[in-house]
Amino acid sequence: MSTHTQISPFAFHKIRDYVYRTAGIIIGNDKTAMVTGRLWRRLELYGHTTYEAYFAYVSSNEGAQERATMLDLLTTNETYFFREPAHFDFLRDEIIPQQRNNKMRIWCAASSTGEEPHSIAMVLADTMGKGDWEILATDISGKVLDHARTGVYRAERINHIPDDYLKNYCRRGIGEYDGMLAVVPSLRSRIKFELHNLLHARQGNEQFDVIFLRNVLIYFDQPTKQKVIENLMQSLRPGGWLILGHCESLHGLNLGLTTLRPSIYRKPVASATVLRKLAV
Ligand SMILES: C[S@@+](CC[C@H](N)C(=O)[O-])C[C@H]1O[C@@H](n2cnc3c(N)ncnc32)[C@H](O)[C@@H]1O
């Protein structure tokens, strides 16, 4: 088995279809090399000689664990601390000062390995101190969440963390942890990591002040985007903020959110329907 093992159009279609149905992620028609490049070692591990055989295993009852692994391998988890820093400035300078009750609930809805919720936590700790703030960080991948919960990163990942945050909220590893960095427990304890698929609405009626949904909509088509945002809106309080990645937008979707900046939206305090009813 090697990276050159061919994937048949049938197996490629099956795998793409599974990823789309499960996670909403579109794998382009031209991505056969990406799929085989990421999965061939799995075929080798299980001794399958074709992608059909591998997919048949993945679809079987015994293949449940491998289904999750396949999904992990086919999703893109790239992230880093203080990615797209303007959003963290907006949180500090615009959102937090408007929060009158000194309480903040933030949902980081595709948090990958945790650099994003830990960056948010640093801003909240710096501005709100021991105030009443909490972060929910979710992802579809259990593997990235396991990493995120450790709060431990390779030191070369830290170059975007402002110096004073690095000093106050991170510790450099020594001995066997040399070259690593750990986020301090007082910050980690404010973040709850949870498995969650954006294709579904979150259970319960917890309401968030801000939802970060960055660099994941790019993998979805328009109907999936519409569904994902509608799901999230159920958990965003009226007047709450939705923050997307810089190259993402809600263009062409029908959601009734107010655009504040190209990637920053606000949920109206009262929905148009309520306003219409009040006017009657
Ligand atoms: C490129 S990372 C973005 C991480 C972070 N938000 C950032 O901007 O740096 C995309 C993340 O979205 C997650 N993801 C993809 N599809 C998802 C879905 N349907 N539900 C929840 N998370 C999903 C992936 O597992 C991955 O960790």
The ligand as a Tripos MOL2 file, in Angstrom:
@<TRIPOS>MOLECULE
LIG
   27    29     1     0     0
SMALL
NO_CHARGES

@<TRIPOS>ATOM
      1 C1        -10.1370   25.4770   10.4380 C.3       1 LIG1
      2 S1        -10.7170   25.0210   12.0420 S.3       1 LIG1
      3 C2        -11.1040   26.6230   12.7020 C.3       1 LIG1
      4 C3        -10.6830   26.7510   14.1510 C.3       1 LIG1
      5 C4        -10.9120   28.1290   14.7920 C.3       1 LIG1
      6 N1        -12.3060   28.4740   14.8220 N.3       1 LIG1
      7 C5        -10.1230   29.2080   14.0980 C.2       1 LIG1
      8 O1        -10.7060   30.0900   13.4630 O.co2     1 LIG1
      9 O2         -8.8900   29.1710   14.1760 O.co2     1 LIG1
     10 C6        -12.3400   24.3570   11.6630 C.3       1 LIG1
     11 C7        -12.9040   23.4890   12.7810 C.3       1 LIG1
     12 O3        -14.2900   23.2500   12.5040 O.3       1 LIG1
     13 C8        -14.6210   21.9450   12.9370 C.3       1 LIG1
     14 N2        -15.8450   21.5110   12.2450 N.ar      1 LIG1
     15 C9        -16.0100   21.1820   10.9440 C.ar      1 LIG1
     16 N3        -17.2770   20.8030   10.6950 N.ar      1 LIG1
     17 C10       -17.9420   20.9150   11.8680 C.ar      1 LIG1
     18 C11       -19.2900   20.6540   12.2620 C.ar      1 LIG1
     19 N4        -20.2140   20.2190   11.3940 N.pl3     1 LIG1
     20 N5        -19.6220   20.8600   13.5590 N.ar      1 LIG1
     21 C12       -18.6900   21.3130   14.4520 C.ar      1 LIG1
     22 N6        -17.4060   21.5670   14.1390 N.ar      1 LIG1
     23 C13       -17.0310   21.3640   12.8580 C.ar      1 LIG1
     24 C14       -13.3870   21.1280   12.5680 C.3       1 LIG1
     25 O4        -13.3250   19.9190   13.3130 O.3       1 LIG1
     26 C15       -12.2560   22.1160   12.8910 C.3       1 LIG1
     27 O5        -11.7380   21.9150   14.1660 O.3       1 LIG1
@<TRIPOS>BOND
     1     1     2 1
     2     2     3 1
     3     2    10 1
     4     3     4 1
     5     4     5 1
     6     5     6 1
     7     5     7 1
     8     7     8 2
     9     7     9 1
    10    10    11 1
    11    11    12 1
    12    11    26 1
    13    12    13 1
    14    13    14 1
    15    13    24 1
    16    14    15 ar
    17    14    23 ar
    18    15    16 ar
    19    16    17 ar
    20    17    18 ar
    21    17    23 ar
    22    18    19 1
    23    18    20 ar
    24    20    21 ar
    25    21    22 ar
    26    22    23 ar
    27    24    25 1
    28    24    26 1
    29    26    27 1
@<TRIPOS>SUBSTRUCTURE
     1 LIG1         1 GROUP 0 **** ****
